[in-house]
Amino acid sequence: MLEEFDPSHEYHILVDHFDSGTPDIVWMREIANWETKPIVISGDGRILRNAVERQVLRECNLMFVHFAQHWTNLQWEVQAWKGI
């Protein structure tokens, strides 16, 4: 949905790049080194409550957008259009 709305940007889903269960600090550090630094959109608020993971976000200079927990109960298509 996001690609249809804005085809001038690339969109990636973490599961397409990392195995399930990859620690957050591992994938955050890796995506911070991508040629175009991504904006992380997540429903995992634990990242913001975990001091180590929050620090990694800062160190990696990643922008992190957190959707409230109830968003994760919505279908992906609904999440996308509401997020836009």
C-alpha positions in Angstrom: 0.0 0.0 0.0 2.8 2.4 0.9 4.6 1.7 -2.3 1.4 2.5 -4.3 1.0 5.8 -2.4 4.6 6.8 -2.8 6.6 4.8 -5.4 9.5 7.2 -5.2 10.7 5.5 -2.0 11.8 1.9 -1.2 9.8 -0.1 1.4 11.2 -3.1 3.2 9.7 -5.6 5.6 12.1 -6.9 8.2 11.2 -10.5 7.7 12.4 -10.2 4.2 15.9 -9.4 5.4 16.2 -11.0 8.9 15.3 -14.4 10.4 12.5 -14.4 12.9 13.9 -13.9 16.4 16.8 -11.8 15.2 17.6 -9.5 18.2 16.4 -6.0 17.8 19.8 -4.5 18.4 21.3 -6.7 15.6 18.8 -5.6 12.9 18.8 -2.0 14.0 22.6 -1.8 13.7 22.6 -3.5 10.3 19.8 -1.3 8.7 21.6 1.8 10.0 24.4 0.9 7.6 22.1 0.6 4.5 22.9 3.1 1.8 19.6 4.9 2.4 18.9 5.0 6.2 15.4 3.7 6.8 12.6 4.9 9.0 11.4 2.1 11.2 7.7 1.7 11.6 6.8 -0.7 14.3 4.1 -1.9 16.7 6.7 -3.1 19.2 6.7 -0.6 22.0 9.1 -2.7 24.0 11.9 -1.3 21.9 11.2 2.1 23.4 11.0 0.8 27.0 14.2 -1.2 26.8 17.1 1.1 27.7 19.7 -0.8 25.6 17.5 -0.9 22.5 16.6 2.8 23.0 20.3 3.6 23.2 21.0 1.6 20.0 18.3 3.6 18.2 20.0 6.8 19.3 23.5 5.6 18.3 22.3 4.4 14.9 20.4 7.7 14.4 17.3 5.8 13.3 13.9 7.4 13.2 11.4 5.1 14.9 7.7 5.4 14.5 5.7 3.4 17.0 2.1 2.5 16.3 0.0 1.8 19.4 -0.6 -1.8 20.2 -4.1 -1.9 18.9 -2.8 -1.1 15.4 -1.2 -4.6 15.3 -4.7 -6.1 15.5 -5.7 -4.3 12.3 -5.3 -5.9 8.9 -2.1 -4.7 7.1 -4.1 -2.8 4.5 -6.0 -0.9 7.2 -2.7 -0.1 9.0 -1.2 1.3 5.8 -4.0 3.7 4.8 -4.5 4.9 8.4 -0.7 5.4 8.7 -0.7 7.5 5.6 
